[in-house]
Amino acid sequence: MALTLGFTGMDAATEAALTAAFNQANGSLGHPWQLVPDAEAATVIVDMDSMYGPMSWLRLHAAGKQVVGLSSAARTQTDFHLRRPFDADSVAELLQAVSGGQPAKAAGKPAAEPQASRKSAAAAPKESRASAPAAAPPHVAAVPSGMSPSPVPQDLLPEEHPLPVDEEAEPPAPAPHLPASVEAGTLAPTTITPSAAVVHPAPAVEPIAPATPAREPVFADWLAPGALSGRFRYRRAVQEPLLIDANARQYFATTSLKPLASVIEGRVGREDFQPVDAAAWARETEALGAAQPLNRLQWFGGLVAGKGHLLPEFDTSGRYRLGKWPQTEREFPKHFRIATAMMKGPATLAELAGASGVSFQEVADFVNASLITGYAELVPDAPPEPVEPPKPAGLFGRRRGK
């Protein structure tokens, strides 16, 4: 069974550098590890120096995950420790320590002392090293100027953890209604084909109702992890070009989100995405500036999908809460108030609108975006407590009760 590793609580530049170091380290060990979203990983690396790192660690620890703390400090309270700055050697030492079940300790020296790390890697079993080349890191630039990290309310953070620096939101969980990805360069969600007719005398099988209400695909559906594979040009974006790298989870476009609203609204199908070859990709992305995290664009696609109404697959009377603080946008200042209300506890859309002072339509749009990107969750109603039978009263009742 493959060993699974995920990242969370770190900005895009740190995640890109850590991914490159992991690919090189994993190749040197024979590729025993698999990089997956943090929700599916047994071991998760958390940036403990970031603003939301301590909150992510508390959530993962409560979920029974094995946590690796990425920190420039000499020690951390997580199960394992990866010192910053890191390199492929220190990551390889960490992977060996985790897979070997060793006790919590710092994985190697910082990157400033590479000789000790190389010595440790050389001491690994010969059969655990492979000659596969290291993967090149993806092209990642700084967080665009249009994004503004929102401060977390002080009463929502543990008292023992101060607020460090900004971070980029972790890769989201895939939308529940999307199927797996198709081949590279193609993009339509796979269609469920009815099975062949059963030969007599087998009884007819009653069709099973879909888990979610049927609706036309929207832009955000195509940006869920695994829905696309490859590089694409979005056909509708003529005035403002939009290029998407689904594998690297990045996009290239204007730093503002609102100018893209008119081209991503409504139904979006396979014909709206055009594969791009390497030469055209290099030429067109150079003119668009820095890469931006695809999770940001998926969030905005969810924001405009419902047009003031909750999407049909979500319960309109349900109670929702934020499982983690989102990356709010300067273009939508009211979202901070909605997020603050959702962090206080599960609430219906009407209750959130009343608590935040924001319109019901804007709350519905924000909840759509948060559910699609995995920031929010539906909280089911608690089952009623059992009612105890009444105790016997009177003299004879007390005697019978003895």
N, C-alpha and C positions, 0 to 999 in steps of 0.2 A: 504494500500500500504506500503511495507516494506521501512524502512529508510535505505539508502545506504551510505556506508563509504569506502573510498579508501586511500591508502598511496602513497607517492611519495617523491623523493628528499632525500632519506636516504639510508644508507648502509644496508647490509644484516643482521648484528647483531642487529641493531636498529629495523629493520622491524620485525624480529623474536620476540624480546622482546615485541614490541608494539602489535603484533598479539596475543601473549599469554595473555597480559593484557586485550586486547579487548575481547577475548573469555570469560575470567572470568567475566569481567564487564557486557558484554551482557547477559551472563547466569543469573547473579544476578538481571538483570532488566526484565527477561522474554523473552529474545531473540527477541526484536523488531527490531534489526539492522541486516543488511546483509553486509558482507565484499565482495567488488567487485573491479575489476580493476579501477584505478583512472579515466579513460576515461568514465566509466559508472556510477560513483558515483556522488551524488548530493553534498556530503560533503567530502573534501579531507584534510588529515593531511599532512603537508609539514614540513620537517626538516629545519627550518630556520637557524640552525647553520652549515649546510653543505655548500659545495662549490656552488652547483647549486640550493640551496633552494630559494634564492630571485628570480632567473629567473623562477623557477617553479611557485612561487606565482604570479608573473606578468602574466604568461600565463594562469593560472587557473582563476585569477581575471578577465582577459579580456574575458574568456569564460563563465562568469556568475556563476562560482562555488562558494560554500560556503567554505572558507578556514580556517583551524585550524593550527596555527603556533606552532610547537614543538620547544621549545627553553629554554635554561637555563637562559635567560634574564628575567627581571621582567615584561616586557611588549613587545608587538609586534604589528605591524600594520594590522595584519590579523583579520578576523571576530571574531575568538575565539582563545584562547591561552591555550596550554597544557604545564605546566612547566616541565622541566627536572631537576632531575630524576623523572620519573613517576611510578605509580603502578596501580593495578586494581581499587583501590578506586578513584584515581584522574581521570582515564579514565571513570569510571562510572558516576562521577559528570559531566564530559565533555559531555557525551552522553545525560544525562538528560537536560543539559543546551541547547544543540543544538536542541533536539527534542521539547523542550518547547519554542523555539524561543526567548530565553533570549538574552540581549545585549552582545557584545563581552567583555570577561573578562578571567582571568586566571582560568583554571579548577582545583580548589582545590589547596592544598599545594603541595610542592615537596614530593617525596617519603620519605624524612627524617622526615616528620611530619605525620605519618600514622593515628594518633588518630583523627585529624580533618577530614580527608577524610572518616574514618569509621563512624564518627558521621553524616556526610552529607549523606552517603549512607543509614544509618539506618533511616533517616528522610524521605526517599522516600516512595511513596504510597505502601501499603502492597501488592496490587495485581500486582505491577510491578516487584516484586522479585520472582524468581523461585529457585527450589532446584537442578537444573541441575549442575553436576560437571564441574569444569573448565577444559578446554582442555589443554593438556600438550604442552609446546612449542616444536617446531621442533628442531632437532639437527642441529645447525648452528655453523660454526666456522668462523674464520677471513677470509678476502678476500685473495685468494691465491697469492703467491709471483709473479706469472706470469702476474698479471694484474697491469697496470700502469695508474693511473688517469692522463689525459692530461689537462694541464691548459687551461682555457678559455681565448681567446684573450680579452684584456682589453677593446677594443672598442665595444665589444658586450655585456658587462654587464652594468646595471644601475649604475650611478655614486654614488648613495647613499648606495649601498650595497657592503661591502668589501668581499673578498674571504675568507670563513672559511675553513672547513676541507673537506676531501675526502668523497665520498659517493658511494653507489652502485646504478646502474641504476634501475629504477622502473620496475615492471612487464610489459611486452609488451602487446600490443594489439594483438588479434589472427589474424592469416593470413586470408585474405578475402575469400580464396577458400576452407577453411577447414570446415567440418560440426561439429556438437556438439559431445561430448564424448560419448562413449558407456559404458557399465557396467564396474565396477571396476575389474581390472585384465584382461580386454580385451582392444584392442587398435586399431583396424582397423577403419578408418573413415566410417561412415554409408553410404550405397549405396542407391541412389535414385531409387526406384522401380517404373516402369511405372504403372499408374493406370489401372484398369480393363477396357476392351473394353466397350465402351458406346453402350447400346442397342438401336437399331433402334426405332424411327426415329431421335435420337439426332445426330446432325451434327458432323463430324470428327473434332478433335481439332488439329490445326497445332502445331508441336513441337516448343518449344522456344529455341533459341540458347543459349548455356552457356554464363555466364557473362565474363568468362576468357578463354583463349585458353586452350584446354586439354593438359595435360602433365603427365608424370609419377611422383608419389610422391617422394619427396626427404627427406633427414634426418630432415631438419629444419621444415617440415610440421608437423611431429609427436610431436614436442616440443612446439607447440603453446598452450596457455592455453586452456584446455578443450579437447584437442585431445586425450590425454591419461589419465588414472586414475589408480593409483596403483604404484607398484614398479616393475622394470624390469631390466633384464640383457641384454645388447646389444650383440647379438650372434656373430657378425663379429669381435668384439674387443677381440681377443685371446691373442696377445702379450701384449697389454695394456688394462686391464679390464675396462669396463665402466658400471656403475650402475646408474639407473635413478629413482628418486622419483618424479613422476609427480604431486602428490598432494602437497608436500612440496616445489615444484619448486626448487629441488636441484639435483646435480649429484656428483658421486665420480669417480675420474680418475686421471691421471697425471695432474699436474698444467699447463703444456705446451699444447697448442692447436695443433700445427703443426703435432705431432706424430699421431693424430687421423684422419688426412685428408684422408689417404688411405682407412680407414674402413667406412667412412661416405659418400664418393662420390658415385654418380650414383643413380640408383633407390633403394629405401628402402621401404620394404613392411612389413606386419604384422608378417611374419615369422621371421623377424630380431629381434624381441623383445620377451623375455621369462619372464613370471611372476616369481617373487622370493618370497619364504615364509619368515616369520619373522626370523627364526633361521639362514637361509643361508644369509639373508641380514645383520644381525648383525655380522656374522663371516667375510663376504667378505668386508664390508665397513670399518671394523676396520683396515684392512691391507692397505687400500687406503688413509688413512689420513683424512684431513678436507673436509667437504662438500663445494661445489662450487655452485654459482647461475646458475640455468638452463638457464636463459636468455643469459648468456655468451656462452653456448654451442649452443643454437639456432642461435645466431648471427654468430658463426663460420660455422654452417651448411649452412646458407644462403650465406656466403662468398664463399664457394667451390661449390655451387649448379650450378651456371651458366657457370663456366669455361671460364671467360672472356667475357661473353655475358649476356645481361639483360634477366631475366626470361620472358617467353612468355606472362605472365599476366600483365606485365608492359610495358608502352608505350616507345618505343625506341627513339622517337622524342620528348618526353615530357620534361618539365622543373621541376627539383627536388630541394628541399632544406631540410635542417635539422630543425626540429621543436624544438629540444633540443640537447644539446651537448652529444655525446656518450662516453661510456667508451672505450677508445682506448687501444690497446695491445702493449706491448714492442716488441712482435714478428713481428709487422707490423708498423714500424716507419713512413712509407709514409702516413699512414691513417690520421695522424694529419694534413697534408697539404691538403688532400681532404676535411676533415671536416671543416677546416678553410674556404676554398673556398665555400662550400655549405652553411655555416652560413651567408655569405655576401648577399645572395639573390638567387632566383630561377635561375637555369641554366641547359642547356642540358649536356649530358655526354661529348660531344666534348668540350664544353666551360669549364667544370670542369677540364678536362684533360689539357687544355691549361693554365688555371689559376693556377693549382697546380703543373704543371710540372711532372705529373705522367701519366703512359700509360693509354690508353683508356680501356684496359682489366682490369687493377687494379681498375679503377674508376667504371666500370660496376659491378665488384664483390662487392665493398664497398657499392654501392647503393642497390644492391640486399639484402645484410645483413641488411642495415639500414631500408629498406622498410619492410622486414619480421619481424623485431623486433619493428617496430613502431617509430623509431627515425626519419625517413625521410618521406616526403609526396610529392605527385605530385601536382604541382601548375597549375591549368587550366589557359588557356589564357583568358585575360580580353576581354569582348565583345567590338567591335568597337564603338566609340562614334558617336552619330547621327550627320549627316551633315546638317547644317543649309542652307535653300534655299538662293540663292543670292539676295541681296537687289536690288530693281529697281534703275536704273541709269538714269540720264538726268532730264530735267525740268519736263516733263510729268510723269516720274516715281516717282519723289518726290511728285508731287501733288496727284497721286493716292495713295501713301503711307500714306498721312495725313488722 
